Amino acid sequence: MIRRILLGLLVIAAAALLWLHSVDYRPVVERAVAHVVSDTRSNIDVDPDEVKLLFCGTGSPSRNPYRASPCLALIAYGDLYLFDAGEGAIAKLQEYGAPVLRLRKIFLTHLHSDHMSGVAEVLHNTWLYGRKREVELVGPPGTEKLLAGIRMSYADDLEERMYVLRADGVVPELAFPGATDVTVNEDAIVTVYEDNQLRIEAFQVDHPHWSHAYGYRIKVANKTIVVSGDTMPSDGIRRYATNADYLIHEAFNSDFMRIVGEQLEQIDVPISASRITRIGEVHTDTLSLAGIAREAQVKHLVLTHLIPPVPNMLPARRAFTSGMDEDYDGPITVAYDGMEIEIN
């Protein structure tokens, strides 16, 4: 009996192999390639009049499948600007159809790993697949050193790729072109980019143990957008986000993190309940953030860089923002990866 069953299975397997060999796979492959090319075009084509925000990373250093490390994209008048680029930023940008070959600037809030660990691949990947323009990396002191380290790490890679590609117009110097350290003094705001349609300014925030941690104020399409970076409750945010149309701010939920700490204590990892308080001291609790938004008369508060990175489900979002509407009566949005905000 068993021999008959095995013999039958072998006959079925042989028939399947013969059928597979007779199938013409070319139409399937052509459709797959056409789909990839279509996706690539979406990374190139852009509406020259469009201004929007794309959230390409709303999570924390902890990896999870639904929230990547911090990354925010501004797509404005045919160009792409990034604010932080944590691990996996390039994959998220491509997934959501951002015009990555139109990348112009990357602005870093500070040099924590989860805010800059994706910079190298954003620069390298966009260059490898056709970026023809220089991209400037802008951030606090240490940004130039960061790019120098990336150049050194990728030197052999660029040499080999240039040998294999041997293509006209592929310029290795464009892979990692330039960086600028920006020093912003306390109580000052410094313009770090300006053209006739867009102005981006940097200011100090309060992220303990970092001598230079910045927020950014964006003025575009008659709107003011403020990006907090990592910060505890900050006078800089209160000052420079006054009357902002959008305040995009990191958010730390103390109650959620207390639960996380209790769970992690059971598996003996560095982030235990006793350390949660120390983490919270360098970030902004959700209830404190509501008060800041009210004081600054912000028109719309958007939460990102969620700590902990809760799932993008209505019950989780509501629980994360619990109590905030008692202090701030404007709209509160919990951002998620892939979310867009149309500015104009």
GUGU-575535 format. One line per 4 residues: number of its first residue (from 1); their letters; for each residue x, y, z of C-alpha. Coordinates in Angstrom, 3 decimals. Example, Ala and Ser with C-alpha at 12.3 -4.5 7.8 and 13.67 -1.06 7.14 Angstrom:
<pts>
1	AS	12.300:-4.500:7.800  13.670:-1.060:7.140
</pts>
This chain:
<pts>
1	MIRR	0.000:0.000:0.000  2.713:2.444:1.018  4.706:1.579:-2.115  1.651:2.364:-4.273
5	ILLG	1.162:5.736:-2.561  4.831:6.633:-3.029  4.708:5.533:-6.661  1.624:7.680:-7.194
9	LLVI	3.314:10.712:-5.655  6.344:10.209:-7.904  4.105:10.048:-10.976  2.335:13.265:-9.919
13	AAAA	5.671:14.996:-9.273  7.025:13.903:-12.648  3.900:15.147:-14.409  4.163:18.480:-12.602
17	LLWL	7.790:18.893:-13.671  6.912:18.118:-17.293  4.094:20.687:-17.152  6.362:23.348:-15.639
21	HSVD	8.927:22.824:-18.380  6.225:23.350:-20.996  5.006:26.659:-19.546  6.092:29.881:-21.262
25	YRPV	7.152:32.129:-18.395  8.005:35.122:-20.554  4.588:36.874:-20.256  4.702:36.480:-16.469
29	VERA	8.234:37.878:-16.300  7.330:40.762:-18.623  4.377:41.712:-16.427  6.549:41.559:-13.306
33	VAHV	9.235:43.737:-14.891  6.616:46.211:-16.139  5.303:46.471:-12.581  8.804:47.211:-11.241
37	VSDT	9.387:49.812:-13.957  6.051:51.421:-13.115  7.055:51.614:-9.441  10.398:53.114:-10.452
41	RSNI	8.637:55.781:-12.500  6.606:56.740:-9.448  9.928:57.398:-7.729  10.876:59.755:-10.567
45	DVDP	7.674:61.508:-11.613  6.436:64.317:-9.390  3.856:67.073:-9.618  5.852:70.332:-9.782
49	DEVK	3.119:72.200:-7.889  2.511:69.669:-5.118  3.493:70.257:-1.495  2.940:67.437:0.969
53	LLFC	4.415:65.611:3.935  5.077:61.870:3.837  5.729:60.016:7.075  8.342:57.396:6.193
57	GTGS	9.168:56.399:9.770  7.048:57.008:12.891  8.540:54.503:15.323  11.433:54.213:17.720
61	PSRN	14.797:52.384:17.816  12.885:49.169:18.502  12.269:47.276:15.258  8.722:46.354:14.405
65	PYRA	6.851:45.617:11.182  4.504:48.622:11.252  6.637:51.590:12.340  10.128:52.290:10.994
69	SPCL	12.747:54.475:12.666  12.224:58.245:12.408  11.979:59.720:8.923  9.845:62.537:7.544
73	ALIA	9.742:63.595:3.901  8.715:66.952:2.510  7.828:66.815:-1.178  7.706:70.385:-2.432
77	YGDL	7.583:71.807:-5.945  9.267:68.827:-7.565  11.945:68.227:-4.927  12.351:65.868:-1.972
81	YLFD	13.677:66.911:1.438  14.197:64.512:4.348  14.172:65.192:8.061  16.104:62.323:9.654
85	AGEG	16.660:58.976:7.980  16.621:56.035:10.344  17.225:52.434:9.397  15.161:51.339:6.408
89	AIAK	14.326:54.863:5.255  15.095:54.151:1.595  12.849:51.078:1.572  9.954:53.039:3.058
93	LQEY	10.446:55.943:0.651  10.378:53.588:-2.321  7.420:51.645:-0.944  5.358:54.819:-0.661
97	GAPV	6.354:56.152:-4.080  8.436:59.124:-2.949  10.388:60.801:-5.781  13.725:59.624:-4.410
101	LRLR	15.716:60.682:-7.471  14.566:64.252:-6.764  16.244:64.239:-3.350  17.866:67.607:-2.596
105	KIFL	18.652:67.815:1.148  18.700:65.623:4.256  18.336:67.493:7.548  19.339:65.672:10.743
109	THLH	17.857:66.652:14.086  20.691:64.977:16.002  23.023:62.020:15.679  21.211:59.305:17.608
113	SDHM	21.482:56.079:15.615  17.751:55.726:14.973  17.728:59.143:13.295  20.708:58.685:10.974
117	SGVA	21.376:54.947:10.511  19.629:54.989:7.124  21.487:57.979:5.656  24.145:55.930:3.864
121	EVLH	21.664:53.810:1.925  19.414:56.751:1.080  22.405:58.436:-0.557  23.924:55.300:-2.081
125	NTWL	20.712:53.779:-3.408  19.431:56.981:-5.000  22.822:57.496:-6.679  23.051:53.883:-7.879
129	YGRK	19.624:54.059:-9.513  20.038:57.325:-11.323  20.218:60.405:-9.101  22.065:63.093:-11.094
133	REVE	22.075:65.915:-8.567  24.151:66.614:-5.495  22.522:66.066:-2.121  23.639:67.978:0.939
137	LVGP	23.499:66.398:4.385  22.807:69.133:6.963  22.859:68.739:10.716  24.523:69.486:14.036
141	PGTE	28.286:69.324:14.587  29.401:65.796:13.767  27.382:65.601:10.540  30.456:66.161:8.370
145	KLLA	32.283:63.472:10.344  29.356:61.107:9.789  29.511:61.550:6.020  33.302:61.157:6.013
149	GIRM	32.864:57.804:7.760  30.234:56.730:5.239  32.538:57.648:2.353  35.338:55.604:3.876
153	SYAD	33.088:52.599:4.471  31.704:52.644:0.917  34.972:53.381:-0.925  35.566:49.804:-2.115
157	DLEE	31.893:49.424:-3.015  31.969:52.509:-5.257  35.178:51.387:-6.934  33.733:47.978:-7.792
161	RMYV	30.408:49.361:-8.976  32.099:51.872:-11.266  34.137:49.041:-12.800  31.012:46.918:-13.395
165	LRAD	28.742:49.717:-14.580  31.203:51.513:-16.874  28.360:53.847:-17.781  28.603:57.390:-19.015
169	GVVP	27.049:59.859:-16.613  27.549:57.707:-13.507  29.624:59.994:-11.312  30.932:58.403:-8.087
173	ELAF	31.378:61.816:-6.453  27.587:62.204:-6.489  27.097:59.207:-4.212  28.110:61.004:-1.024
177	PGAT	28.655:64.586:-2.178  28.696:66.899:0.816  27.757:67.654:4.400  27.471:70.816:6.473
181	DVTV	27.769:71.150:10.240  25.385:73.798:11.552  25.864:75.343:14.984  22.768:76.913:16.500
185	NEDA	23.130:78.869:19.704  20.520:78.736:22.419  17.525:81.037:21.794  18.588:81.496:18.154
189	IVTV	17.044:80.277:14.925  19.201:79.808:11.830  18.124:79.538:8.201  19.662:76.356:6.771
193	YEDN	17.943:76.401:3.383  16.032:78.999:1.410  14.750:79.523:-2.100  11.899:81.641:-3.422
197	QLRI	9.265:79.076:-2.360  10.662:77.392:0.745  12.540:78.310:3.912  13.870:75.842:6.474
201	EAFQ	15.232:77.003:9.836  16.962:75.153:12.679  16.662:75.870:16.393  17.834:74.244:19.622
205	VDHP	15.660:71.791:21.519  16.330:70.139:24.870  17.544:66.570:24.470  19.725:65.926:27.535
209	HWSH	23.248:64.578:26.980  23.248:66.025:23.439  24.904:69.429:23.202  23.368:69.944:19.762
213	AYGY	19.847:68.686:19.096  17.649:70.603:16.686  14.091:71.160:15.686  13.228:72.538:12.267
217	RIKV	10.712:75.157:11.201  9.498:74.917:7.612  7.736:77.741:5.830  6.158:76.670:2.562
221	ANKT	2.918:77.333:0.654  1.858:79.959:3.229  2.033:77.340:5.968  4.346:76.882:8.955
225	IVVS	5.380:73.345:9.915  7.537:72.619:12.961  9.419:69.341:13.410  10.570:68.658:16.962
229	GDTM	13.238:65.978:16.668  13.966:64.329:20.027  13.331:66.628:22.969  12.010:66.929:26.463
233	PSDG	9.503:69.791:26.940  11.365:72.619:25.254  11.196:76.409:25.305  12.453:76.279:21.724
237	IRRY	9.312:74.417:20.665  7.077:76.790:22.604  8.779:79.783:21.005  9.168:78.693:17.394
241	ATNA	5.987:76.652:17.070  3.757:79.546:18.109  0.741:79.655:15.775  2.230:76.892:13.616
245	DYLI	-0.160:75.200:11.215  1.374:71.822:12.076  3.521:70.780:15.018  5.040:67.371:14.287
249	HEAF	6.344:66.207:17.635  7.820:63.091:19.215  5.597:61.477:21.841  6.386:59.368:24.907
253	NSDF	3.540:57.584:26.672  4.619:56.994:30.269  1.886:54.499:31.129  2.581:52.373:28.055
257	MRIV	6.326:52.431:28.686  5.864:51.394:32.290  4.072:48.289:31.072  6.807:47.672:28.492
261	GEQL	9.455:47.934:31.197  7.668:45.473:33.453  7.440:42.953:30.613  11.070:43.418:29.572
265	EQID	12.306:42.901:33.135  11.155:39.303:32.830  13.594:38.601:29.985  16.577:40.512:31.456
269	VPIS	17.139:43.183:28.780  18.751:46.610:29.382  15.465:48.557:29.226  13.843:47.599:32.517
273	ASRI	11.139:49.352:34.535  13.793:51.095:36.612  15.251:52.680:33.473  11.981:53.812:31.924
277	TRIG	12.020:56.986:34.023  15.449:57.909:32.687  14.261:57.415:29.111  11.175:59.510:29.759
281	EVHT	13.287:62.362:31.124  14.820:63.020:27.696  11.533:62.874:25.787  8.136:64.595:25.942
285	DTLS	5.254:62.873:27.645  1.960:62.960:25.745  0.185:64.987:28.452  3.016:67.530:28.624
289	LAGI	2.928:67.770:24.839  -0.756:68.663:24.907  0.042:71.571:27.216  2.832:72.773:24.921
293	AREA	0.534:72.680:21.892  -2.084:74.681:23.786  0.440:77.277:24.991  1.864:77.690:21.486
297	QVKH	-1.633:77.873:19.967  -0.715:75.213:17.430  -3.434:74.631:14.847  -2.822:70.886:14.364
301	LVLT	-0.724:68.542:16.504  0.770:65.457:14.850  2.414:62.755:16.961  5.335:60.790:15.545
305	HLIP	8.427:58.917:16.800  6.015:57.088:19.108  7.538:55.605:22.242  6.527:52.818:22.439
309	PVPN	5.636:52.251:18.760  2.011:51.166:19.115  0.169:49.440:16.241  -1.742:51.649:13.838
313	MLPA	-5.158:50.626:15.130  -7.869:52.959:16.403  -7.998:51.540:19.961  -4.195:51.793:20.277
317	RRAF	-4.141:55.346:18.925  -6.903:56.455:21.260  -5.231:54.877:24.246  -1.896:56.486:23.312
321	TSGM	-3.442:59.983:23.264  -5.699:59.443:26.289  -6.082:62.651:28.299  -4.462:64.940:25.727
325	DEDY	-7.762:66.446:24.588  -8.403:67.656:28.124  -5.594:70.204:27.713  -5.472:70.825:23.958
329	DGPI	-8.675:71.294:21.976  -7.164:71.277:18.478  -6.956:68.256:16.198  -4.521:65.534:17.275
333	TVAY	-3.289:63.040:14.701  -1.217:59.954:15.485  0.967:59.564:12.409  1.656:56.199:10.812
337	DGME	4.128:54.993:8.214  2.885:55.983:4.773  0.591:58.759:6.019  0.486:61.899:3.902
341	IEIN	-0.585:65.438:4.705  -1.391:67.678:1.759  -0.068:71.167:2.487  -1.347:73.037:-0.547
</pts>
